Amino acid sequence: MSECVITPDGVPSYSVSIMEFANGYVVHETQYFANSFGAPEWRTALAEPMPGRDIARA
């Protein structure tokens, strides 16, 4: 599993990849992409900012 921020068009987009390996090869991969969004007020105490970023409020 990996997570990263990509900027193909100059705008940060968040990506998570889940890979399944067998015999040293990737046999299956699922990727999820999402735009940045703020945490609701009730959840900001549980949220952790990514390095170099502040937590936006929804």
C-alpha positions in Angstrom: 0.0 0.0 0.0 1.2 3.5 -0.8 -0.2 7.0 -0.5 1.2 10.1 -2.1 0.3 13.5 -3.5 0.6 13.9 -7.2 0.4 17.2 -9.2 0.0 16.3 -12.9 -1.8 19.6 -13.7 -0.2 21.7 -11.0 -3.0 21.0 -8.5 -2.4 18.6 -5.7 -4.4 15.4 -5.9 -4.2 12.5 -3.4 -3.5 9.0 -4.5 -3.6 5.6 -2.6 -2.5 2.4 -4.3 -3.1 -1.1 -3.0 -0.9 -3.8 -4.6 -1.0 -7.5 -4.4 2.3 -9.3 -5.0 3.0 -12.9 -6.0 6.4 -14.4 -6.8 8.0 -11.0 -6.8 5.5 -9.5 -9.3 2.6 -7.2 -8.9 -0.4 -9.3 -9.9 -3.2 -6.8 -9.0 -3.3 -3.0 -8.3 -6.2 -0.8 -7.3 -5.7 3.0 -7.2 -7.9 5.6 -5.6 -7.7 9.4 -6.3 -9.3 12.3 -4.5 -9.1 16.1 -4.4 -8.2 17.8 -1.1 -11.1 18.5 1.2 -11.4 20.0 4.6 -12.2 18.1 7.8 -15.6 18.8 9.4 -15.4 20.7 12.7 -16.2 17.5 14.8 -13.3 15.7 13.2 -10.5 18.3 13.1 -9.1 17.0 16.5 -8.6 13.6 14.9 -7.1 14.8 11.7 -3.3 15.1 11.1 -2.0 17.5 8.4 0.3 16.2 5.7 3.8 17.5 6.0 4.0 21.2 5.0 0.2 21.7 5.1 -2.5 23.0 7.5 -5.8 21.3 8.1 -8.6 23.1 6.2 -12.0 23.3 7.8 -15.0 22.2 5.7 
